[in-house]
């Protein structure tokens, strides 16, 4: 099975650290993983063990957006050109689809393999590219996030494969519909008022779209912290983690083997893995495509048609379903 997982949370919550630990956990379990840094603050590479120079050298997906669009368009007769694609453009017959475990021009341009384990475990890492202050609220910012959304829209199921995206809980993912692209969203929340306020915002947006959401409590130091989170997030609280000597060593630039991660933290990652797998088994296979089309039409009518000068609703292939038949066609 193929799982799309997102990590969201306010800055400083430990979201990137936890997403990197989950990536390492999956890789150590023998699961193929593509990790994507779609956060405004690009720190996932460092959390996965890259030094500053290596992290800075990662190719930016946003810089390759025209190339990504042209490749994904393929021979789809409903899409006149790569330029006419927007971030919500869904695949259709003739589109090129992507798998986690394959070689393709998108990975060649945008992904780099990163060693994350003592036994040679490696994951593919892609990054949107660093965000400058001038990017926010303009096309450049949207193109960087849009490259990730197009990537997710064109991924098909493969057996026991994961995509893990480190995101922010920002409004752009709500406007485009990217928050519906995932089988499970882990919201990392500290036991503070600000920490649970992000949860409330995300829960409100996600409620109407059947988004699977679980809270991972971070920096939980005792019964009072646990009781606070239970009071404010209720049954959505999946698991909690506290101080980690392993994480502190990594942050000091002295990484230790993943096998030395504290037992309680390893157990927490196992709980998260189990919750993600369970969510996949319960998901509505048709919802993914319906919501993809819904948000594309919404974006087309609100700004896409005017910007592109064409009616982008014509890009929707009503008879196409991104699922097992599409995956079989790639086999």
TORTORKE-423403 format. One record per residue: x, y, z of N, C-alpha, C in turn. Coordinates in steps of 0.05 Angstrom, whole numbers, plus 5000, padded with zeros to 4 digits. Example, Ala and Ser with C-alpha at 12.3 -4.5 7.8 and 13.67 -1.06 7.14 Angstrom:
residues 2
526448865156524649105156526449345156;525749555142527349795143525850015157;
end
This chain:
residues 331
501749765000500050005000501850255000;500750474992502150724990500750925008;502351055025501151235044502351515041;500651715042501451995042500952105069;503152195083502952285110503952575111;502552745126503453015131503953065160;505853245166506353345193505853645193;504153735210503554025212503854105241;504054365245504254475272505654745272;505354895293506555165294509555145296;510855365289513755375291514755325319;516855155321517955095347516554865361;514554745349513154525362514654265362;516754255345518154005341517153835318;515553965301514353825278516453705260;518453855253520453755234522053535247;522753555272524153345286522553085286;520053105292518352865293517952745265;517652915245517352805218519952665210;522252775217524752635210525052375225;524152365250524252115265522451905252;520151995243518251805230519451705204;520751875189522051785165524151575171;525851625191527851435199526651175208;524451195223523050945233522150785209;520950915189519950765166522250635151;524450785147526650685132527950445147;528150465173529250245189527549995188;524950035182523049815179523049695151;524749805134524949705106522849815088;521550045096519450165079520650375061;520150365034521150575016519750835023;521351055024520251315033521251535014;519351715007520051974996519352185017;521352335026520852545046520852815031;518952985038518653245024518553465045;520353665042520353905060518754125046;516254165055514554375044514054595065;515754605085515554805106516755075097;515755295107516955545101519855555110;520355445134523055415144524055145137;526155135120527054885109529154755127;528254565144530054445163530054145162;528454025145528253735145530853595137;532353715118534853595110536753575133;536953795149538753785172537753585193;535153565196534053375216534553085207;534953045181535652775171538652735170;540152925180543052875183544853015163;543753185145545453325126546753565140;549253625132550453865142549454105126;550254345135549154585123549654605093;552054525084552754545056551154345040;550754095051549253895037546253975035;545254095056542454175056542054405036;543954595035543754825017543954734988;545254514983545654414955543254264944;541254204960538954054951537454214929;536754094907535254234886532454314895;531654554887528954654895526854564875;524654444885522554354868521354594853;521054824867519955064855521455154831;524055124831525755204809525355024784;524354784789523854594767520954564759;519254754768516454724764515654694734;516754854715516054814687516754534677;518954434686519854164678517953954690;517153984715515353804728512653794713;511654034707509054054693509053914666;511153964651511253854624511453554625;512953444644513153154646510453034655;509153144675506653034685504453054664;504453264648502453304627502353064608;504652964601504852744583503352784557;501552604550499852624526496952674533;496452794556493752854564492453054545;490552984529489453164509487853404521;487153384547485653594560487453824569;490053784569491953984578493554074555;493154324546494354424521497354454523;498354524548501154564551501754544581;504354504587505154514615504554774628;504854994613504355264623501555294633;499655154621496855194629496055034654;497954874665497354724689497654914713;495854884732496155024758496554814779;497054894804497854714824495754504830;493154554824491054364830490354194805;491654224783490954074759491053774764;488753634760488753344766489853184742;490752944747491552774725489052664710;489552574686487452454669488752244651;487252134633488351944614490452084597;492751964596495052074581497052214599;496252284624498152404642500252204651;502552304657504652134669504252114699;504151874710503751834738506351754751;506551784777509051744791508751524812;510851384817510951184839513251264858;512951174883515051224902517651074894;517350824886519650664878519850644848;521250834837521850834808523851054803;524951054779526651274770525051434749;525051694752523651854732524952134731;524352294711525552554709525052744732;522752714745522152894768524152834791;524552584797526452514818529252584809;529952544784532652604775533252904779;531253074774531653364777531453464805;529653344821528953464847529553304871;530153044869530552874892533452794896;534252764920536952664927536652454948;538252244946538152024966539752104991;538652055014539952125039540151875056;542551825067542951595084541951665112;540151495123538951565149539351345170;540851135163541150915182543950795180;544750665202547350535203547650305184;545450185176545449955159545050025129;545450285123545250375096542550445086;540550475105537850555097537950835084;536650865062536651115048533751195041;533251455040530651555032531151765010;529151814994529152034975528152284989;529652504986528852754998528452964976;526153104978525653324960524853574977;525553804967525054054982523854264963;522054424974520854644958522954844951;524954874968526955094965526455294986;528555444993528255645015526255865007;524755955026522856165022524156435031;523956625013524856895020522457055029;522957275043520757435053519057535031;520257595008518757704985517057494972;517557234978515957014965513157004976;512757075001510257025014507957185002;505857044994503557174983503757234953;505857154940506157204912506556944897;506656964870506656724854509056534860;511356654867513656484872513156294895;511956404916511356234939509356014931;507256084916505355884909506555684890;508455754873509755564855511355364870;512555444892514155254908512355044921;510155134934508354944945506854794924;506254934901504754804880506254574867;508854584867510454354857509954104873;509754144900509153914918506353814912;504453994909501653904905501353754879;502653844857502553694832503853414835;505953404850507253154855505352964870;504053054890502152894905499752804888;498752994871496452934854496952714834;499452674827500152484806501452224817;501452194843502451944855500351734856;501151484849499251264850500151064871;498350894879498850704900500950494891;502750444910504650224907504650074934;505649834934505349674958507449754979;506549815003508349875026510250105019;509250325010510950555004509750805019;511550985026510651225041511751475029;510051685030510951965025510352115050;512452245061512152405086512752695080;510852875085511153155078511153315104;513253465107513553655130512353925121;510053995131508554235122508254425145;507154655139506154845159503154825159;501954925180499054925181497955195170;499255285148498555545137496055535120;495055765114492555785099492755705070;495155705058495455635030494555345025;495255165044494554885040491454845041;490155025056487255015058485955115032;487055335022485855454998486055274974;488355134971488754964948487554694951;487154614975486154344980488354144986;490754234989492954044993492653895019;491254015038490953875064489253625061;487753595039486153345035487753135020;490253185013491853004997493052765013;492552765039493952575056492052365068;493252125072491751915086491751955116;493752095126493852155154495352415158;494352585175495752835183496352815213;498952845219499752855247500253145254;498653245273498953515282500553515308;502953635308504753635331503953875348;503253825373502354035390503754025417;504754255426505854275453503454315473;503854245498501754285518501554575527;500854755508500655035513498155135499;497255375505494855495492495455535462;497855625455498455665427498555395412;499655195426499854935414497154815406;495154845424492554725419490854915401;491555165398490155345381490555265352;492955175345493455075317491754835312;491454655332489754425329486854505323;485854705338483054785334482654895306;484555055296484355165269484354935248;486154755251486354535231483954355233;483054295257480654125260478254255247;477954515249475654655237475654635207;478054675195478254645166477854365156;478954175171478953895162476353755166;474653855185472153715193470353645169;470053835151468253795129469353625106;471853545108473053405086474053125093;473153025116473852745124476852695125;478252895135481252875137481952725162;483452515160484352365183486452525198;485852605223487652785238488152665266;490752645273491452555299493552745311;493352795337495152975351497452815364;499852915359502252805373503153015393;502852965418503653155438506653145441;507953375440510853395442511653565466;514053505477515053655500513253615524;512153375527510353315549512053215572;511953355594513853305616512553185641;509953145642508753025665505753005663;504452915684501552875684499953125678;500853355687499453605682499353665652;501653635639501753675610499953485595;499953235603498253035590495353095594;494653175618491853245624490953485608;492753685604492053925589491353845560;493053685548492553605520490053435518;489553255536487153095535484653275538;484853475554482553655558481853805532;483953895517483554065495483353925468;484453685465484253545439482753285441;482153195465480452955468481552705455;479752565441480552305429482452335405;482852575396484752615374487652585383;488152585410490852555420491652265417;493652215400494551945394496651845412;498752015416501051925432502552175440;504252155460505852385469508752305471;510552495468513352455471514452685488;516752635501517952835519520752905510;522452955530525253015524526652775513;528452815493529952605481532952665480;534552505494537452545493538452495464;537152315450538052255422537652505405;535352625407534752875391536653095399;537153125425538953335434541753295422;542753055421545352995409545353075379;543153005365542953075337543053375333;541653525350541553815348544253945354;545953805369548653895375550653815353;549653675333551453595311552953345318;551953195337553252935345551152715342;550352645318548352445314549152165324;547252025335547751755345546151555327;546851305327545351105311542351115319;540651075300537751085305536950875325;538350655325537750435343537950515372;539450735378539750835405537551025414;535651075396533351255404531951135428;531151315446529851225471527551035465;527250835482525150635478522350745476;521750945494519051065493518551205467;520551335456520251475431519851275408;521351055409521050845388518250725389;517150685414514450585417512450785405;512951045410511051255400511051255369;513351225357513451205327512050965317;512250745332510750505324507750545325;506750695345503950755348503050925324;504751125317504051295294503951135268;505850945265505950775241503350615239;502550495262500150335263497650495256;497550745267495250915261495050995232;497351045220497451115191496450875174;497450635181496550395166493550355169;492550385193489650355198487950555182;488950795180487551005165487350935136;489550825125489550745097487450535092;487250335110485350125106482450225107;481950445121479250545124478450765104;480350845088479851085072477851025049;476551235041474651225019476351274993;476651064977478351084954477451294934;474851344932473851544913474151834923;474351864949474452144961476752294950;479052164947481552304939481152444913;480052294893479752414866477452624866;475352574881473152764882474053034893;475553024915476453274927478553404910;480153254896482153374878480753534857;478653424845477053564824475653804837;474453764860473053984874474754234878;477154194888478954424893480054534867;480454364847481454474822479354664810;476854574810474754744798474455004814;474754984841474555224857476855424851;479255314848481555494842481355594813;480355434795480055524767478155764766;475855744779473955954778474756204793;476256174815476956404832479256564821;481256424808483556574797484856444773;484656184770486156044750485356114721;482756124716481756184689482656464680;482456654699483256924692486256944687;487856804703490756824700491656684674;490456454668491356294645489956374619;487656514621486256594597484656364584;484356144598482755914587481055804610;479055644602477355524622478655264632;479855274656481355044666479654814675;476954854676475254634683475354414662;476154484638476454294617478754094621;480454154641482653974646481753724661;479353724672478353504688477353284669;478453044673477652804658475552654675;473052674669470952564686471052264689;472352124671472351824672474951714684;476751894694479251794704479151764734;480251544744480451504773483351434780;484451574798487151524807487151304828;487551054820487350834838488650594827;487650364834488950114826489250074796;487150134780487450104751489750274740;489950524751492150694742494850584750;494950474774497450354783498150104766;496149944759496649714742497749784715;496750014705497650104678500650164678;501750234702504550304703506350064707;505149834716506649604723507949474698;
end
